Amino acid sequence: MNDAAILVGDVGGTNVRLALAHVADGRVRLGDFWKRPGADFSTFDAALDAYLAGVKPKLAAAAFGFAGAVAEGRVQLLHRNWLVDRAALSSKLGLARVAVVNDFSAMARSAPELAGEELHAISPGKAAPKASLAIGGPGTGFGVGVLRRYSQGWIVVGGEGGHQAFAPQTDMEWKLAERLRQAIGYVSNEIVAAGAGFEPSLDALAGVMGVKPPKLAQREVIELAKAGDAFALEFCRLRARTVMTAMGNVALAAGATGGVFIAGGVSLRLEPWLKEKSALDRFYSRGPRTDLMRPIPISLIVSEQAPLIGAAMLSLDEQARGWL
């Protein structure tokens, strides 16, 4: 690609992140990193214009991950009223090579490229060589992706796994699920663990525990939990158990014995409780398949640039083989 860059983006329910990716020796280096709240812009085009006003790049390609399902090159963001069309982006940027994928497809593709300080160990293990990887976790929504290895690299299998049904396993969780069902109908992992369901799940837990629903922001709940507040602690542990149950389910379904990677802004704040035995048991304790699960290592992706790295790698994959 000579000195030309890949324009990469990660467009979630809360923030827009853009950068220029340069590739050398198969590794991605990011420059001109930019992050803004999505609420500051009426459209993705407006956010892209604001970024490009500050940089004048020579581009070889572009790749963007969006928080929504992609169909025929178009994506409607799930938690923002933005409709994005790949063909329109290609015309706007003057590029033939523009990839538009689900944001967790980009996050998933980053996993084998990360190392060192970009990852925190949640639970050590022994990854099965040449096996699949599973990536998922809550932010504004709950994303899930799977990486399957093949002879020339990786294939990303995206999906909407965060909308799988919440799986209660204790009396308290069953009561919480019933309160949520009465309040909103279908109860998914995203409702219980992600930002999109914060208020209804907080209110439901308060009802189960017999306390007045608190008027708190997510960051305030985290701080109270760290200080030992019983209600806030239970809420964080509920979310952590939900994440670990969901990711154990994905690992089983995908045969992801090569490793599980947890990602997302909410996951980062839940790190202390993801490591607790009650959460880890939800992942590993699987009846007759416990022995299959026990060696799987679990890592937390802490790099804010991970999905941008993944988007760049997807662009390279598409260039090399002509498909994603």
C-alpha positions as CSV (number, residue, x, y, z in Angstrom):
1,M,0.0,0.0,0.0
2,N,3.1,2.2,-0.1
3,D,2.5,5.3,2.0
4,A,-1.3,5.3,1.6
5,A,-3.4,4.6,4.7
6,I,-6.5,2.7,5.5
7,L,-9.2,4.9,7.0
8,V,-10.7,2.9,9.8
9,G,-13.7,3.6,12.1
10,D,-15.5,2.1,15.1
11,V,-19.0,3.5,15.4
12,G,-20.8,2.4,18.5
13,G,-23.9,3.4,20.4
14,T,-22.0,6.0,22.3
15,N,-18.8,7.1,20.5
16,V,-17.3,7.5,17.1
17,R,-13.6,6.5,16.7
18,L,-11.6,7.1,13.6
19,A,-8.0,6.7,12.7
20,L,-5.5,6.2,9.9
21,A,-4.0,2.7,9.8
22,H,-0.6,2.0,8.3
23,V,0.6,-1.6,7.7
24,A,4.1,-2.8,7.9
25,D,5.3,-6.4,8.1
26,G,1.7,-7.5,8.7
27,R,1.2,-5.3,11.7
28,V,-1.1,-2.3,12.1
29,R,0.1,1.1,13.3
30,L,-2.6,3.7,14.0
31,G,-2.2,7.4,13.7
32,D,-4.4,10.5,13.9
33,F,-6.7,8.8,16.4
34,W,-10.0,10.7,16.9
35,K,-12.9,10.1,19.3
36,R,-16.1,12.1,19.7
37,P,-19.6,11.4,21.1
38,G,-22.0,10.2,18.4
39,A,-24.6,12.5,19.9
40,D,-22.6,15.5,18.6
41,F,-23.5,14.6,15.0
42,S,-26.7,14.2,13.1
43,T,-25.3,11.6,10.7
44,F,-22.2,9.5,10.2
45,D,-21.3,11.6,7.2
46,A,-21.2,14.7,9.5
47,A,-18.8,12.9,11.9
48,L,-16.6,11.8,9.0
49,D,-16.5,15.3,7.6
50,A,-15.4,16.7,10.9
51,Y,-12.5,14.1,11.1
52,L,-11.4,14.6,7.5
53,A,-11.4,18.4,8.0
54,G,-8.4,17.9,10.3
55,V,-6.4,15.4,8.3
56,K,-5.6,15.2,4.6
57,P,-4.8,11.6,4.1
58,K,-3.8,9.7,1.0
59,L,-6.1,6.7,1.2
60,A,-5.8,3.2,-0.2
61,A,-9.0,1.8,1.4
62,A,-11.4,2.3,4.2
63,A,-13.1,-0.1,6.7
64,F,-15.7,0.7,9.3
65,G,-17.4,-1.2,12.1
66,F,-20.9,-0.1,13.0
67,A,-23.1,-1.1,15.9
68,G,-25.9,-2.7,13.8
69,A,-26.6,-5.6,11.5
70,V,-25.2,-5.1,8.0
71,A,-27.3,-6.2,5.0
72,E,-26.4,-5.7,1.4
73,G,-23.8,-3.0,2.3
74,R,-26.2,-1.0,4.4
75,V,-26.5,-0.7,8.2
76,Q,-29.0,1.0,10.5
77,L,-27.3,1.7,13.8
78,L,-29.2,0.0,16.6
79,H,-28.9,2.7,19.2
80,R,-28.7,5.8,17.0
81,N,-30.8,6.9,14.1
82,W,-28.1,6.7,11.5
83,L,-28.4,4.8,8.2
84,V,-25.1,4.2,6.5
85,D,-24.7,2.9,2.9
86,R,-21.4,1.4,1.7
87,A,-21.8,2.5,-1.9
88,A,-22.4,6.1,-0.7
89,L,-19.3,6.0,1.4
90,S,-17.3,4.6,-1.5
91,S,-18.4,7.5,-3.6
92,K,-17.8,10.1,-0.9
93,L,-14.3,8.9,-0.2
94,G,-13.4,8.2,-3.9
95,L,-12.4,4.6,-2.9
96,A,-13.3,1.3,-4.6
97,R,-12.3,-0.6,-1.4
98,V,-14.6,0.2,1.4
99,A,-15.6,-2.4,4.0
100,V,-18.7,-2.0,6.2
101,V,-19.1,-4.6,8.9
102,N,-20.7,-5.0,12.3
103,D,-18.6,-3.4,15.0
104,F,-18.0,-6.7,16.8
105,S,-16.8,-8.3,13.6
106,A,-14.0,-5.7,13.7
107,M,-13.5,-6.3,17.4
108,A,-13.3,-10.0,16.8
109,R,-10.8,-9.7,14.1
110,S,-8.5,-7.7,16.4
111,A,-8.2,-10.5,19.0
112,P,-5.3,-12.5,17.4
113,E,-3.4,-9.3,16.8
114,L,-3.4,-8.1,20.4
115,A,-0.8,-8.8,23.0
116,G,0.9,-7.4,26.2
117,E,-0.8,-4.4,27.7
118,E,-3.7,-4.5,25.2
119,L,-5.1,-7.5,27.2
120,H,-5.7,-8.4,30.8
121,A,-6.0,-12.0,31.9
122,I,-9.3,-12.9,33.5
123,S,-8.6,-16.6,33.8
124,P,-5.4,-18.4,32.5
125,G,-5.6,-21.5,30.5
126,K,-4.2,-23.5,27.6
127,A,-5.5,-22.5,24.2
128,A,-6.1,-25.3,21.8
129,P,-4.0,-24.7,18.7
130,K,-5.8,-23.9,15.4
131,A,-9.1,-23.7,17.3
132,S,-11.8,-21.0,17.0
133,L,-11.9,-17.9,19.2
134,A,-15.0,-16.2,20.7
135,I,-15.3,-12.5,21.4
136,G,-18.1,-10.6,23.1
137,G,-19.3,-8.4,25.8
138,P,-21.4,-5.4,26.8
139,G,-21.0,-1.7,26.0
140,T,-24.0,0.3,25.0
141,G,-25.2,-3.0,23.4
142,F,-23.9,-6.5,23.7
143,G,-21.7,-7.6,20.8
144,V,-20.7,-11.1,19.9
145,G,-18.3,-12.5,17.2
146,V,-16.5,-15.7,16.4
147,L,-13.2,-16.2,14.6
148,R,-12.7,-19.4,12.7
149,R,-9.2,-20.3,11.5
150,Y,-8.6,-21.5,7.9
151,S,-5.5,-22.2,5.9
152,Q,-4.9,-18.5,4.9
153,G,-5.9,-16.8,8.1
154,W,-9.1,-15.9,9.9
155,I,-12.8,-15.8,9.0
156,V,-15.1,-13.6,11.1
157,V,-18.5,-15.0,11.9
158,G,-20.6,-12.1,13.1
159,G,-24.1,-12.2,14.7
160,E,-26.5,-10.7,17.2
161,G,-25.6,-13.0,20.1
162,G,-26.1,-10.2,22.6
163,H,-29.9,-10.6,22.0
164,Q,-29.9,-14.2,23.1
165,A,-32.3,-14.8,26.0
166,F,-31.0,-14.1,29.5
167,A,-30.5,-17.4,31.3
168,P,-31.3,-17.0,35.1
169,Q,-29.8,-19.6,37.4
170,T,-30.6,-18.4,40.9
171,D,-33.9,-17.6,42.6
172,M,-32.9,-13.9,42.6
173,E,-32.2,-14.0,38.9
174,W,-35.5,-15.7,38.1
175,K,-37.4,-13.0,40.1
176,L,-35.4,-10.3,38.3
177,A,-36.1,-11.9,34.9
178,E,-39.9,-12.0,35.7
179,R,-39.9,-8.3,36.7
180,L,-38.1,-7.4,33.5
181,R,-40.5,-9.5,31.4
182,Q,-43.5,-7.8,32.9
183,A,-41.9,-4.4,32.3
184,I,-40.4,-4.7,28.8
185,G,-41.3,-8.1,27.4
186,Y,-38.4,-10.1,26.0
187,V,-35.4,-10.2,28.3
188,S,-32.0,-10.5,26.6
189,N,-28.4,-10.6,27.8
190,E,-28.1,-7.1,26.4
191,I,-30.9,-5.8,28.7
192,V,-29.3,-7.3,31.8
193,A,-25.6,-6.6,31.2
194,A,-25.3,-3.6,28.7
195,G,-25.9,0.1,28.9
196,A,-29.0,-0.1,26.8
197,G,-30.8,-1.9,29.7
198,F,-29.2,-0.2,32.6
199,E,-32.2,1.6,34.1
200,P,-34.8,-1.3,33.7
201,S,-32.4,-3.9,35.1
202,L,-31.3,-1.6,38.0
203,D,-35.0,-1.0,38.9
204,A,-35.8,-4.7,38.6
205,L,-33.0,-5.6,40.9
206,A,-34.1,-3.0,43.4
207,G,-37.6,-4.5,43.4
208,V,-36.2,-8.0,44.0
209,M,-34.0,-6.8,46.9
210,G,-36.8,-4.7,48.4
211,V,-35.0,-1.4,48.2
212,K,-36.0,1.9,46.7
213,P,-34.7,2.2,43.0
214,P,-31.7,4.4,43.2
215,K,-31.2,7.3,40.8
216,L,-27.6,6.6,39.8
217,A,-25.5,6.7,36.7
218,Q,-23.5,3.6,35.7
219,R,-20.2,5.1,36.9
220,E,-21.8,5.9,40.2
221,V,-22.9,2.3,40.7
222,I,-19.4,1.1,40.0
223,E,-17.9,3.4,42.5
224,L,-20.4,2.4,45.2
225,A,-19.7,-1.3,44.4
226,K,-16.0,-0.7,44.9
227,A,-16.8,1.0,48.3
228,G,-18.8,-2.1,49.4
229,D,-22.4,-1.0,48.9
230,A,-24.5,-4.2,49.0
231,F,-27.0,-3.2,46.3
232,A,-24.3,-1.9,43.9
233,L,-22.2,-5.0,44.5
234,E,-25.0,-7.3,43.6
235,F,-25.8,-5.3,40.4
236,C,-22.2,-5.5,39.2
237,R,-22.0,-9.2,40.1
238,L,-25.3,-9.8,38.3
239,R,-23.8,-8.2,35.2
240,A,-20.6,-10.1,35.5
241,R,-22.4,-13.5,35.9
242,T,-24.5,-12.6,32.8
243,V,-21.5,-11.9,30.7
244,M,-19.7,-15.1,31.7
245,T,-22.8,-17.2,31.2
246,A,-23.3,-15.7,27.7
247,M,-19.7,-16.1,26.7
248,G,-19.6,-19.7,27.9
249,N,-22.6,-20.3,25.8
250,V,-20.9,-18.8,22.7
251,A,-17.7,-20.8,23.4
252,L,-19.8,-24.1,23.5
253,A,-21.7,-23.2,20.4
254,A,-18.6,-22.2,18.4
255,G,-16.1,-24.7,19.8
256,A,-14.0,-21.7,20.8
257,T,-11.3,-23.7,22.7
258,G,-8.7,-21.4,21.2
259,G,-9.7,-18.7,23.7
260,V,-12.4,-16.3,24.7
261,F,-12.0,-12.5,24.6
262,I,-14.3,-10.2,26.5
263,A,-14.7,-6.7,25.2
264,G,-16.8,-3.5,25.6
265,G,-16.9,-0.5,27.8
266,V,-19.1,-2.0,30.4
267,S,-16.9,-5.1,30.6
268,L,-13.9,-2.9,31.4
269,R,-15.6,-1.5,34.4
270,L,-16.7,-5.0,35.5
271,E,-13.2,-6.4,35.5
272,P,-13.0,-7.0,39.3
273,W,-16.2,-9.0,39.3
274,L,-15.5,-10.9,36.1
275,K,-12.6,-12.5,38.0
276,E,-14.7,-13.7,41.0
277,K,-15.4,-17.4,41.4
278,S,-19.2,-16.9,41.1
279,A,-18.7,-15.4,37.6
280,L,-16.0,-17.8,36.4
281,D,-18.2,-20.8,37.5
282,R,-20.9,-19.5,35.1
283,F,-18.4,-19.9,32.3
284,Y,-16.6,-23.1,33.2
285,S,-19.2,-25.2,35.0
286,R,-21.1,-27.0,32.2
287,G,-22.0,-30.4,33.5
288,P,-20.7,-33.1,31.3
289,R,-18.7,-30.5,29.2
290,T,-17.0,-28.9,32.1
291,D,-13.7,-30.7,31.2
292,L,-13.9,-29.3,27.7
293,M,-14.3,-25.7,29.0
294,R,-11.8,-25.8,31.8
295,P,-8.6,-25.2,29.7
296,I,-10.1,-22.2,27.8
297,P,-8.2,-19.0,28.6
298,I,-10.3,-15.8,29.1
299,S,-8.8,-12.4,28.3
300,L,-10.2,-8.9,28.6
301,I,-9.5,-6.5,25.7
302,V,-8.5,-3.2,27.3
303,S,-7.1,-1.4,24.2
304,E,-9.5,1.3,23.0
305,Q,-7.9,1.0,19.5
306,A,-8.7,-2.8,19.2
307,P,-11.7,-2.5,16.9
308,L,-9.8,-0.1,14.7
309,I,-6.9,-2.6,14.4
310,G,-9.5,-5.2,13.6
311,A,-11.1,-3.0,10.9
312,A,-7.7,-2.6,9.2
313,M,-7.1,-6.3,9.3
314,L,-10.4,-7.0,7.7
315,S,-9.5,-4.5,4.9
316,L,-6.3,-6.5,4.4
317,D,-8.2,-9.7,4.4
318,E,-10.6,-8.4,1.8
319,Q,-7.8,-7.2,-0.4
320,A,-6.0,-10.5,-0.2
321,R,-8.8,-12.9,-0.9
322,G,-11.6,-10.7,-2.3
323,W,-14.2,-11.5,0.4
324,L,-14.9,-11.3,4.1
